[in-house]
Amino acid sequence: MSRKTKLIAFPGGGIIPSVLNDGKGDKEIPPHEPVRVPFEYGESLINDRFAVEVTQPEAKKPRKKKAATAPNITALKAKVAQAEKAVAAAKTDETKGKAQAFLDEAKQALADAQSTR
């Protein structure tokens, strides 16, 4: 397709010719489904009232919540492990207290993330 495209929809369904579909054959488009076509072709379909211009961009598919939180939980588990090592390596009471507070925060964040799953 050319660089300049137009987002259109066919009110009653339509067909995109093979020439515009990279030679893969004619493509049937269901009614009201947005499709990107070359600008000139889209304009001619709109002028002939076979199609209407779609003003909103194509909607992206929402990401699955599980896939979005999985890396976060992995990162939180790594943070807990790092905090546990810091507590074990702490030599003074002051550094041990700071490391323990960090560990408690990391465990709480991990528990919160796992409960919202």
Stockholm file with secondary structure:
# STOCKHOLM 1.0

chainA/1-117         MSRKTKLIAFPGGGIIPSVLNDGKGDKEIPPHEPVRVPFEYGESLINDRFAVEVTQPEAKKPRKKKAATAPNITALKAKVAQAEKAVAAAKTDETKGKAQAFLDEAKQALADAQSTR
#=GR chainA/1-117 SS CCSSEEEEECTTCEEECGGGTTTSCCEEECTTCCEEEEHHHHHHHHHTTSCEECCSCCCCCCCCHHHHHHHHHHHHHHHHHHHHHHHHHCCSHHHHHHHHHHHHHHHHHHHHHHHTC
#=GC SS_cons         CCSSEEEEECTTCEEECGGGTTTSCCEEECTTCCEEEEHHHHHHHHHTTSCEECCSCCCCCCCCHHHHHHHHHHHHHHHHHHHHHHHHHCCSHHHHHHHHHHHHHHHHHHHHHHHTC
//
